[in-house]
Structures are given as C-alpha cells and as structure tokens.
Amino acid sequence: MLLTTFDPFTRDFDRMVDRAFGPAWRNGSAMPMDAVRTEDGLVLRFDLPGIDPASIDVTVDRGVLTVGAKRTEEHAEGEKPFIRERITGTFSRRVRLGDAADAAKVEAGYQDGVLTVRVPLAETAKPRKVEIQAGAPKGLAA
C-alpha cells in the first residue's frame, strides 16, 4: 500500500516554480559541494555529473575560489523533452578561502563526475611547535 498526500495546490505551485527557475532552485544548489578540513588545508568536492571537463573553470582571485561549469542539452534532431529535470546551462559557485589559504598552490582534478579542489594552507598559517626554554626566555624581563 502506498501512502502519500495529495495537494493539488502544492503540485501546481511546484510545477510553476520549476518552469520559472528550474528544479535546482527547489532542490538546492546546481553544484552541491562537500568541504573537508585536513592537516594541510581544505579539500572541496563538487558534484558535476555529465559535465565535459573542458567546460569546467576554476579560478582564485583575492581569496575567492570560483568554480564554473556548463552543461549543454543532449537532444537529437526530432526529439522533444518530455520530462526535464537535469539542469542545463552555465552555473557557478564561489567559496571564500580566507587569508590562511595558499592561493598559488590550489590544485583541481575531475574524475567520475566529481571535481576535487585541494586548497593548501599557507606555511605561516600551519600550526607549529614552540620550543620551551629552561629559565627566562631572552628579551623577556619580569
């Protein structure tokens, strides 16, 4: 037995929103992302299934990482879309990296529909061990 609710207003409203903004507007970002903090920096993973790697653009400018991608429609001549839920067009996502990131060493790779961007920490931002000296440190007076 299938239990479901039926609200014709909600169904019609969702259909109008999808026509106006596309289904991604209702379901979240067109470019979902996971961010993981590691010892060396950040690893960002963007879901980009069905994207041509040549259409992906990753830039870093003034502490902001921008990822852009383009998906084109895949219709043969004479085909008409019956249901259209896959997002097409150009979309982008911006992530503020902050001062601790080493923007010059950002790396990106694309495999199995996932774009992985590695953002290393600048050497000055990494934790370091401070040596404890016996006695009073030089230059410090009580």
BELNORSUL-V568125 format. One record per pair of residues at least 12 apart in sequence whose C-alpha atoms are under 10 Angstrom apart, sorted by the first residue. I is the first residue (numbers start at 1). J is the second residue. Records with the same first field share a line. If there is no record, write none. Layout:
I = J + J
This chain:
14 = 26
18 = 84 + 85
19 = 84
22 = 84 + 85 + 86 + 87 + 88
23 = 84 + 85 + 86 + 87
24 = 85 + 86 + 87
29 = 91 + 92 + 93
30 = 46 + 47 + 48 + 86 + 87 + 88 + 90 + 91 + 92 + 93
31 = 45 + 46 + 47 + 48 + 49 + 67 + 68 + 69 + 87 + 91 + 92 + 93
32 = 45 + 46 + 47 + 48 + 93
33 = 45 + 46 + 47 + 48 + 93 + 114 + 115 + 116
34 = 46 + 47 + 116
35 = 116 + 117 + 118
36 = 118
37 = 119 + 120
38 = 118 + 119 + 120 + 121
39 = 120 + 121 + 126 + 127
40 = 101 + 118 + 119 + 120 + 121 + 122 + 123 + 125 + 126 + 127
41 = 100 + 101 + 102 + 118 + 119 + 120 + 121 + 122 + 125 + 126
42 = 97 + 101 + 106 + 117 + 118 + 119 + 120 + 121
43 = 107 + 108 + 116 + 117 + 118 + 119 + 120
44 = 95 + 108 + 114 + 115 + 116 + 117 + 118 + 119
45 = 108 + 109 + 110 + 114 + 115 + 116 + 117 + 118
46 = 67 + 93 + 110 + 113 + 114 + 115 + 116 + 117
47 = 110 + 112 + 113 + 114 + 115 + 116
48 = 69 + 70 + 71 + 110 + 111 + 112 + 113 + 114 + 115
49 = 71 + 111 + 112 + 113 + 114 + 115
50 = 70 + 71 + 72 + 86 + 112 + 113 + 114
51 = 69 + 70 + 71 + 72 + 88 + 110 + 113 + 114 + 115
52 = 69 + 70 + 71 + 72 + 110 + 113
53 = 69 + 70 + 109 + 110 + 111 + 113 + 115
54 = 69 + 70
55 = 68 + 69 + 70 + 71 + 72 + 90
56 = 68 + 69 + 70 + 71 + 90 + 91 + 92 + 110 + 115
57 = 69 + 70 + 92 + 108
58 = 92 + 93 + 94 + 106 + 107 + 108 + 115 + 117
59 = 94 + 103 + 106
60 = 94 + 95 + 96 + 97 + 103 + 104 + 106
61 = 96 + 97 + 103
62 = 96 + 97 + 98 + 99 + 103
63 = 95 + 96 + 97 + 98 + 99 + 100 + 101 + 102 + 103
64 = 94 + 95 + 96 + 97 + 98 + 103
65 = 93 + 94 + 95 + 96 + 97 + 98 + 103 + 106 + 117 + 119
66 = 92 + 93 + 94 + 95 + 96
67 = 91 + 92 + 93 + 94 + 95 + 115 + 117
68 = 90 + 91 + 92 + 93 + 94
69 = 88 + 89 + 90 + 91 + 92 + 93
70 = 87 + 88 + 89 + 90 + 91 + 92
71 = 86 + 87 + 88 + 89 + 90 + 91
72 = 87 + 88 + 89 + 90
73 = 86 + 87 + 88 + 89
74 = 88
97 = 119 + 121
99 = 121 + 122 + 125
100 = 119 + 120 + 121 + 122 + 123 + 124 + 125 + 126
101 = 119 + 120 + 121 + 122 + 123 + 124 + 125 + 126
102 = 119 + 120 + 121 + 122 + 123 + 124 + 125
103 = 119 + 120 + 121 + 122
104 = 119 + 120 + 122
105 = 118 + 119 + 120 + 121 + 122
106 = 118 + 119 + 120 + 121
107 = 119 + 120
